[in-house]
Amino acid sequence: MRKKRKKKPMRKRRWYTASELMEIWDRWQRGETTKRIGRVLDRSSSSIHQQLTVYGGIRPRERCRSSRVLTLAEREEISRGIAAGESMRSIAVRIGRAPSTISREIGRNGGYDNYRASAADEQAWERARRRKDSRLVKCPRLRERVEEQLRDDWSPQQIAGWLKTEYPEDPSFHVSHETIYRSLFIQARGALKKELTQFLRSKRSIRRSAHHSLRKGHGSGQITDAVSIRERPASIEDRAVPGHWEGDLIAGSGNTWIATLVERRTRYVMLVKVPNKKTETVINALIEHAHQLPTELYKSLTWDRGLEMADHKRFTLATDITVYFCDPQSPWQRGSNENTNGLLRHYFPKGTNLSVHSQEHLDMIARKLNRRPRQTLGFRPPAERFNECVASTG
């Protein structure tokens, strides 16, 4: 006869303590993964993720009492006044509150005969937990404008800045980018639909800490006679004049690449299709592209230490454009281009084949980016600023 298998004892569910929840949020904000947090707290990563998902990855604000509401000490004074037979007006004068405040407080907590300070204080704390509708819930027209711009791939920060410039005299149409993010990630707020997160650059279902997104520097390459970024004139450094660009390659699957170029002063973006990463191929594509712009608007190019620019001398000889190189492992020195490459990943996700995109399609994506308002430009689009520069060249 087969022996009956012993049933495994059911594991008791262990609730998170207040200190554990605090540690989860502290570590999450420092950029740690759910797996790492779970190892520290001896929990599964899915359990940690579940705790974070409830709030969309955004740490809930610590509850605190408003300075305008009655304190427990004031409620005890009200209770003593009632016991002593004082009128509402005399109680109000003694604690420095309006008589109507005292009347409402006593009326909503059992009246003269049943008022208890501690019970009234607890009930007030619970009533304060009720959900407060955000501006996006209260104003459907504002919500529609926000949804429309999200679907056009605008970031919440761009939307918030644009609304202030578009409706300067109408504060009801002003909303912070943080409110938009919270409405997207915390569905309990009931403002924006969850599927709108697919239009965000990150496409994440919960919000991540900025520390998690810090990138490590790229590896350095041996480039002959590279001119250091430290030799770049001050006029380029402070973005005083147009015509100075930052460039890089973004990678796809199967050794496919796109060259990305950003003008430092106007943040104007241009994309160049390159068949592969060989220096001859990249330099040829960049030379051909450079001849499409007026010489006044293409004076220098700052690049990372990638070996695709090993033949930079030929590029300078053919175009009269000086090439500067970042320090080793310092891609942040061409920050405008790094930021733009992050934006472009919305259209060209990592691991996809970039060779399927024609130059016409790349131009269309560049136009879309150049029409979006930028905070650094006072929420004006790069295309507008760049066209002003073109017009000034005659």
C-alpha positions in Angstrom: 0.0 0.0 0.0 1.1 3.5 -0.9 1.9 5.7 2.0 -0.1 8.8 2.1 1.9 11.9 1.6 2.0 14.3 4.4 0.5 17.7 3.6 2.9 20.5 3.9 1.9 22.9 6.6 0.4 26.1 5.1 2.7 29.0 5.4 1.3 31.8 7.6 0.9 35.1 5.9 3.1 37.6 7.6 2.1 41.2 7.4 4.6 44.0 6.9 5.3 46.2 9.9 5.5 49.9 9.7 9.3 49.8 9.9 9.5 47.2 7.1 7.3 49.3 4.8 9.5 52.4 5.5 12.6 50.3 4.6 11.0 49.2 1.4 10.3 52.7 0.3 13.7 54.0 1.4 15.5 51.3 -0.6 13.2 51.7 -3.6 13.9 55.5 -3.7 17.7 54.7 -3.5 17.2 52.7 -6.8 17.4 49.1 -5.4 15.5 46.4 -7.3 12.6 44.5 -5.8 14.7 41.3 -5.8 17.4 42.9 -3.7 14.8 44.5 -1.3 13.2 41.1 -1.0 16.5 39.4 0.0 17.1 41.9 2.7 13.6 41.5 4.2 13.3 37.8 3.5 10.4 38.2 1.2 9.7 37.4 -2.4 10.3 40.0 -5.1 6.6 39.6 -6.1 5.5 40.5 -2.6 7.6 43.6 -2.6 6.4 44.5 -6.1 2.8 44.2 -4.9 3.4 46.7 -2.1 4.9 49.2 -4.5 2.2 48.7 -7.2 -0.6 49.8 -4.9 0.9 53.3 -5.0 2.3 53.1 -8.5 5.9 53.1 -7.2 5.4 56.6 -5.7 6.0 56.8 -2.0 2.8 57.8 -0.2 2.9 61.0 1.7 3.2 60.6 5.5 -0.1 61.6 7.0 -0.1 64.7 9.2 -2.7 67.0 10.7 -3.4 70.4 9.2 -2.6 73.3 11.4 -6.2 74.5 10.8 -8.0 71.6 12.4 -8.8 71.2 16.1 -6.1 69.4 18.1 -6.7 66.8 20.8 -5.8 69.4 23.5 -8.4 71.7 22.1 -11.0 69.0 22.0 -10.3 68.2 25.7 -10.9 71.9 26.5 -14.2 71.6 24.7 -15.1 68.5 26.7 -14.2 70.3 30.0 -16.2 73.3 29.0 -19.3 71.1 28.3 -18.9 69.4 31.7 -18.7 72.9 33.4 -21.8 74.0 31.6 -20.2 76.7 29.5 -21.8 78.0 26.3 -20.3 77.4 22.9 -19.4 81.0 22.5 -17.4 81.1 25.8 -15.6 77.9 24.9 -14.7 79.4 21.5 -13.3 82.6 23.1 -11.2 80.6 25.6 -9.5 78.4 23.0 -9.3 81.1 20.3 -11.7 79.4 17.7 -14.9 80.6 16.0 -18.2 79.7 17.7 -19.3 78.0 14.5 -16.3 75.7 14.6 -17.2 74.6 18.2 -20.8 74.1 17.2 -20.0 71.9 14.2 -17.4 69.9 16.3 -20.0 69.1 19.0 -22.8 68.5 16.5 -20.9 65.9 14.5 -19.6 64.0 17.5 -22.7 63.1 19.6 -23.9 66.5 20.8 -23.6 68.1 24.3 -24.6 64.9 26.1 -22.3 62.4 24.4 -19.2 64.4 23.3 -15.9 62.7 24.2 -12.6 64.3 23.2 -10.6 61.2 22.4 -13.4 59.6 20.3 -14.0 62.9 18.4 -10.3 63.1 17.6 -10.1 59.5 16.3 -13.2 60.1 14.1 -11.8 63.3 12.7 -8.5 61.4 11.8 -10.5 58.7 10.0 -12.7 61.2 8.1 -9.6 63.0 6.8 -8.7 59.8 5.0 -11.5 60.3 2.4 -10.2 60.6 -1.2 -9.8 64.2 -2.5 -10.4 64.5 -6.2 -7.5 66.0 -8.2 -7.9 68.8 -10.6 -7.8 66.3 -13.5 -11.0 64.6 -12.1 -12.7 67.9 -11.4 -12.0 69.4 -14.8 -12.9 67.1 -17.8 -11.6 69.6 -20.4 -8.2 69.8 -18.7 -8.1 66.0 -18.6 -8.9 65.7 -22.3 -6.0 68.1 -23.2 -3.6 66.2 -21.0 -4.7 62.8 -22.6 -4.4 64.3 -26.1 -0.8 65.5 -25.5 0.2 62.2 -23.8 -1.0 60.3 -26.9 1.2 62.6 -29.0 4.2 61.4 -26.9 4.6 64.5 -24.8 6.1 64.1 -21.4 4.1 65.2 -18.3 6.7 67.9 -17.7 6.3 69.2 -21.2 2.5 69.2 -20.9 2.6 71.1 -17.6 4.9 73.8 -18.9 2.9 74.1 -22.2 -0.4 74.5 -20.4 1.0 77.5 -18.4 2.1 79.2 -21.6 -1.0 78.3 -23.5 -3.5 79.4 -20.8 -1.6 82.0 -18.7 -4.8 83.7 -17.5 -6.6 80.5 -16.6 -5.2 78.8 -13.5 -7.9 76.1 -13.7 -5.9 74.8 -16.7 -2.7 74.6 -14.8 -1.5 71.3 -13.5 1.8 70.1 -12.2 3.7 67.3 -13.9 3.8 65.4 -10.6 -0.1 65.4 -10.6 0.0 63.9 -14.1 2.5 61.2 -13.0 0.5 60.3 -9.9 -2.8 60.1 -11.8 -1.2 57.7 -14.3 0.5 55.4 -11.8 -2.0 55.5 -8.9 -5.2 54.3 -10.5 -7.2 54.8 -7.3 -7.1 58.5 -8.1 -9.5 57.8 -11.0 -8.2 60.5 -13.3 -6.2 59.1 -16.2 -6.4 55.6 -17.7 -3.6 53.1 -17.1 -3.1 52.4 -20.8 -1.8 56.0 -21.2 1.5 54.9 -19.6 2.4 53.2 -22.9 2.9 56.7 -24.3 5.5 57.5 -21.7 9.2 57.2 -22.7 9.9 54.5 -20.1 6.6 52.5 -20.6 6.9 51.3 -17.0 3.8 50.3 -15.0 5.2 51.8 -11.8 7.4 54.8 -11.2 11.1 54.2 -10.7 13.6 56.3 -8.6 15.9 58.6 -10.6 18.8 56.8 -8.9 17.8 53.6 -10.7 18.2 55.2 -14.1 21.7 56.5 -13.7 23.8 55.1 -16.5 27.4 53.9 -16.3 29.9 55.5 -18.6 30.8 53.9 -21.9 34.1 52.3 -22.5 36.9 54.4 -24.0 38.4 53.8 -27.4 41.8 54.6 -28.9 41.3 57.5 -31.3 44.4 59.1 -32.9 44.8 62.9 -32.4 41.5 63.2 -30.7 40.7 66.9 -29.7 39.5 66.9 -26.1 36.2 68.5 -25.1 38.3 70.6 -22.6 39.7 72.5 -25.6 36.3 73.5 -26.7 35.8 77.4 -26.7 33.7 79.0 -24.1 31.2 80.2 -26.7 30.4 76.5 -27.4 30.3 75.6 -23.7 27.8 78.2 -22.7 25.5 77.6 -25.8 25.9 81.3 -26.7 25.9 80.8 -30.5 24.2 78.2 -32.7 25.9 75.7 -35.0 27.5 73.4 -32.4 26.2 69.9 -32.3 26.5 66.7 -30.2 26.3 63.3 -31.8 26.3 59.6 -31.0 25.0 56.3 -32.3 22.0 54.3 -30.9 22.2 50.5 -31.4 19.6 48.0 -32.5 19.7 44.2 -33.0 21.8 42.6 -35.8 24.4 45.4 -35.8 22.0 48.1 -36.9 22.5 51.7 -36.0 21.2 55.3 -36.3 23.3 58.4 -35.9 21.7 61.1 -33.7 22.7 64.8 -33.8 21.4 67.5 -31.5 22.2 71.3 -31.9 23.3 72.5 -28.5 21.6 76.0 -28.4 18.2 75.0 -29.9 18.1 71.3 -29.1 17.1 70.7 -32.7 17.4 66.9 -33.6 18.5 65.3 -36.8 18.7 61.5 -37.5 21.0 59.9 -40.0 20.6 56.3 -41.3 23.9 54.3 -41.2 24.2 50.8 -42.5 26.8 49.7 -39.9 29.2 51.0 -37.3 32.4 50.9 -39.4 34.2 54.2 -39.3 34.2 54.6 -43.1 30.5 54.1 -43.3 29.7 56.5 -40.4 32.0 59.2 -41.6 30.6 59.0 -45.2 27.0 59.3 -43.9 27.9 62.3 -41.6 29.8 64.1 -44.4 26.8 63.7 -46.8 24.5 64.9 -44.0 26.7 67.9 -43.1 26.5 69.3 -46.6 22.7 69.7 -46.2 23.1 72.5 -43.6 24.5 76.0 -44.0 28.1 76.3 -42.8 27.0 78.9 -40.3 24.8 76.3 -38.6 27.4 73.5 -38.5 30.7 74.5 -37.0 31.6 71.8 -34.5 30.6 68.3 -33.4 31.1 66.8 -30.0 31.2 62.9 -29.9 31.7 60.1 -27.4 34.8 58.0 -27.5 33.3 55.5 -29.9 35.7 54.0 -32.6 33.2 54.8 -35.3 34.8 58.3 -35.3 38.3 57.1 -35.6 38.5 58.7 -39.1 37.4 62.1 -37.7 40.2 63.9 -39.6 38.7 63.0 -42.9 35.3 64.3 -41.7 36.9 67.6 -40.7 38.8 67.9 -43.9 35.7 67.3 -46.0 33.4 69.6 -44.0 35.6 72.1 -42.1 33.8 71.0 -38.9 35.9 70.5 -35.8 35.3 67.3 -33.8 35.7 67.3 -30.0 35.7 64.1 -28.0 34.3 63.6 -24.5 36.6 62.4 -21.7 36.8 58.6 -21.2 33.6 57.1 -19.6 32.0 60.6 -19.5 29.0 60.5 -22.0 27.2 63.0 -19.7 29.5 65.7 -21.2 27.2 65.7 -24.2 24.1 65.8 -22.1 21.7 67.1 -24.7 22.4 64.2 -27.0 22.2 61.6 -24.1 18.8 63.0 -23.2 17.6 62.9 -26.8 18.8 59.3 -27.2 16.6 58.4 -24.2 13.6 60.1 -25.9 14.3 58.3 -29.1 14.1 54.9 -27.4 10.3 55.5 -27.3 10.3 55.1 -31.1 13.3 52.7 -31.5 13.2 50.3 -28.5 16.3 48.4 -27.5 16.7 45.0 -29.2 14.7 46.0 -32.3 16.1 46.0 -35.9 16.8 49.6 -36.8 17.6 48.9 -40.5 13.9 48.6 -41.3 13.5 52.4 -40.8 14.0 54.5 -43.9 15.6 57.9 -43.9 12.1 59.4 -44.6 10.8 57.7 -41.4 13.7 59.0 -39.4 13.0 62.5 -40.7 9.4 62.2 -39.6 10.4 61.1 -36.0 12.9 64.0 -35.9 10.1 66.5 -36.9 7.9 65.1 -34.2 10.6 65.7 -31.5 11.4 69.1 -32.9 7.7 70.2 -32.6 7.5 69.3 -28.9 7.9 72.1 -26.3 11.1 71.9 -24.2 11.5 73.2 -20.7 15.0 74.4 -21.4 13.6 76.6 -24.2 10.9 78.1 -22.1 8.5 75.5 -23.4 9.0 76.6 -27.0 9.7 73.9 -29.7 13.2 73.4 -31.0 12.0 73.8 -34.6 10.9 77.3 -33.8 14.2 78.3 -32.3 16.2 76.6 -35.1 14.2 78.3 -37.9 15.0 81.7 -36.2 18.7 80.8 -36.5 18.3 79.8 -40.2 16.5 83.0 -40.9 19.3 85.0 -39.3 21.9 83.4 -41.6 20.1 85.0 -44.6 
